[in-house]
């Protein structure tokens, strides 16, 4: 999502990383540095991740996720690979909706541990496996799953196009990749309010609740550096997905993108 207030947004020239660099929030870092930096953020916030999502979206992320899971279309005969699965909301929604076997993954072992504990407490023990996975290099065979999902995780990946290509690779023909992510606000009147919330209120609340202002500042910045709806749709097409479409949610604060492997 790109902000309209230049007091928050980096200039287009200064924010463009060199080929060997990538963004970490508004900072440019070497590509090999991003994953450890992101891992440190989520090691810090893992125990407060659900609280964090409630703060960032005022609780609306729960509605977005319900819409997302419904769009995934859980069916007993279909399998799901959930990338950046976090604390398990998408995986659990898939299983509750009658979906088939699911693999819940995350690059961050701390996050996956929280998700595994939540799964056990909810009685999700069959048709569910867990694996620490880098979404840019998925350790599955070609054409091995029916659905691939990623919710609020793609913006933290170093090579986003590689993630989308890997998702297509592991999908069976007729399979679908879906992404739920914060996106670009499309209602002009909402932008200044959302900017103030993201860059003033949210880091302060992160400091108060999680004792970690910097991680919440990064998360707000990472949203602004993420491709807008049309750009991400083009990346889906570049990765070889077909029938690509997106649905903006809550005035564009978030969006669901999807594409099929034909």
N, C-alpha and C positions, 0 to 999 in steps of 0.2 A: 504494500500500500504506500503510495507516495503522498507526502503531506503537502498542504498548500502553504503552511507557515514556515518560511525560510529560517526562522530562529531555531527550529528543531532539525530541519533536513540539511544534510550535507550538500554542497554544490555538486552538480553533475560531473564537473571536471575533477574536483579533488577527491570525490568518492569512488572514481573508477579505478579498480585495482589493476596492477600490471598482470601480465599473463601468468606469472608464477605466484600471484597473490589472490586472495579472495577476501570477502567481507566478513568481519566478526562484529556485528552491529554496525556502527558508523566507522569503525576502524578497519584499515586494510592490514591483513596479516599474511604471512606466507602460508600457502595451502597446507603444508604439513603441520602447521601450528593450530589450525582451526579445530580439528577433532579433539585434541587434549583440552583446549579451552572450553569447548561445548560440553565435554564430559565433566569438567570441573563445575560448570554451572548446574548441571542436572544432578551431580553428586550432592551439591549443596541444597537443591530444592526438592529432591525426591520425596522426602517425608512430608512436604507441604504442597506437593504438586496439584492435588485436587483443589486445595484452598487457592493456589495460585491461579488456576483456570477460572475459578469462580470470581476472583478479583478482576482478572483481565477482561472477562466478558460479562461481568455482573450476573453470572449464573446462566447466561443464555447459551453457553457452549453445550449444555445438556440437551437443549432443544435442537441445536445444530447437529449433534451426534445422533439423535433419534432419527432425524431426517436422513442423515448419511447412511445409517444402518439399513433403513427402509430401502434406500436407493441401491444398496449392495444386493438386496434381494436374497436373504438367507433361504436356503433350501437344503433338505437332508442330503441330497446327492452332490452338493457342491462343497469344495474345500476353500479355506481362506488362509492367506498369508497376511498377517497384520504387521506391517513395518512400523518401527518407532512406536510400539504398542503402549508405551507409558505404563499407566496403572491399570490398563485393561478394559477401558470403557467400550471400545469398538469390538474387541474380541468377545466380551461378555454379551454385548447386544446381539452379535451374530449368533452365538449359541442359544441365547434366550429366544431368539426369533426363529429357531428351528434349523439353523445352518449346520452343515456337516463338519468334519474335522477341521480344527483351526491350529495354526502355528502362531503363537504370540512371540514377537521378537522386539529387541531394542539393542542399540549399540552400547547402552549404558547399563551395566550389571546392577547398579543400585536401583534404577527405575524398574528393571525386570523383576528384581526381588520383591519390590512393593506390589507389583502386579501379580506375582505368583502367590503371595500371601493373601491378597484379595480374592484370587480365584479359589483358593482352598477354603476360605471363610464363607464363600458363596456356594460351595459344593460343586464347582466346575473341575472335576477330576478326570472325566473320560472325554475322549475326542479332543484333547487339548494338550499341546506340548509347548515347551519354552526353549528359546535359544537366543544367545547373544549374537546379534547379526549386524554387520555393517551393510546398510541398504545399498551401498555402491558396489558391493560384491556379494551377492546373495548365494549362500552355499547350497543351492538346490539345482536339480537337473533342469534342462530346458523343458518347457511345456509340462509342468508338474502340478500346477494348482489352477483353480477356476476363478478365484478372485484375489486381488492384491489390494490392500488398503494402507493408507498412511494418513493420520490425522494429527495436525499440528506438529509435524516432524520434518517435513520436507525443507522448511526454511532453515533448519539447523544443519542440513547436509552441505558438505563442501562442494560436491559436483552434482547438482540437482538433475542435470540431463542424464548423467550416468545412472542415477536412481531410477528414472523413468524407463530408460532402456533395459535395465535389469528386471524391472517389473514386467515389461513386455516379454522378455526372454523366458521367464518362468511361467508365464500364462499359457494355458492350453488354448488352441484355436477356439474362438467363441468366448474366451475369458475376458474379464473386465478389470481395469485398474482405476481406482478412485482415490482422490486426494481431497481432504478437507483442510483448509488452511486460512489463516487471516489473509485478507486481500486489500484491495483499494476501495476506500469509501467513495460511493457514487452520489451521495447526497451532500451538496456543498454546505448546507447549514450545519451538518453533523460534524464536519472536519475539525473546526476549532475546538469543539467540546471534546471530541475524541482525542485530539492532540494533547489537550490539557490533562485529560485523564491519564493518558499513556505516560507522559513525561514529567508530570508533577505529582499526581496522586499515587499512581501505581508504585513507583520506586519508594516513595515515603511509606506506603503500606507494607511493601516488601521488607523494608528496614524494621518496621514495627513488629510485624508478625513473624517473619522468618529470619530477622537479624541479618539480612543480606540485600542491601540496596543495589549493589553492582549487578547481581544476576538479573534482577528485575529490570534494571535499566537496559541491559543487553537484550532481554526478551522483547522489550518495547522497540528497541532499535532494529532488531532482526525482522520485525513485522514490516517496518518501513522500507527495508532493503529487499524485500521479497518481490518477485515479478508480479505485475498486475494481471488481471484476468485474461486479457487477450494474449499477453506475452507467454503466460504459462500454457495456454491452449496451443500456441504455436510450438512450444517445446514438446508437448504431447505428440503433435503431428510429426515433428522432426525425429522423435524416437520411434516412429513407425506405427503408432496407434491410429485407429480409424474411428469414424463417427464421434469425434471429439466434441464435447460440449461442456458448458459450465453453468452453474446456477449461483447467483449472488444471494447472500443471506444478510438480513438486517442492514439494508442499504449499502452492501458491499464490504462491511466489516470483515466478513468471512465469505468464502466461496467453495463450492464443491465442483471439482473438475473430474471428468471421466473420459475414458477411451477404451476401445475394444481391440483385442488381437483377433484379426480375421484370418 
